[in-house]
């Protein structure tokens, strides 16, 4: 949520229903019972209009607990292996790693792009459609860095091929944008992408005769996945961190 924009107002029952606290009727009952408290005083009228500011969670409690983050939520998740970036596929989903109530939010939280089921690392999620589109828009040039473990030793020409801007992936008719490569050792490298094609990193290494055995994203734009954020854990992003996604230095 922008710090300068005037906060929109919503009826209390609409605000809490959109955050997944229940139906408007149930919220009416919560409010009547004095269980919704704003700035220390119960809000008993569910039709009272509330200014939806970013600090609302610090000022409102529901049944004694801080209000969930209001719309404008952005978070980083350390995606573990074996979890899918989808709202509806079978098996464990990234949304299952978040508080249960958040699955009923409207607007819904969505991942900003996807990671394969067998890729771990930095995933952004937001309920802010404009922010999501800004991050994925080509003109924002938000680069993504991946740490790659390979099955076979690098031959030595991969970095030049990836940075050439001419590498064509199987089944495609447009060459890849140049990719930066940092070689760590014979079977480990980091690649920085400026676009996101389907299974791009795995297909790039397949195109040069290798095979990716482990893939981990550790950076999006100017924001790194913190080393102390364990697999499966998430953190809500502040405005400065959101801006860091767009800011340099671009990952090398
Ligand atoms: N490239 C891949 O191959 N997989 C991902 O999940 C992301 C980039």
Boltz pocket constraint, residues with backbone or C-beta under 6 A from the ligand:
constraints:
  - pocket:
      binder: B
      contacts: [[A, 114], [A, 115], [A, 116], [A, 119], [A, 197], [A, 198], [A, 199], [A, 200], [A, 201], [A, 202], [A, 203], [A, 215]]
      max_distance: 6.0
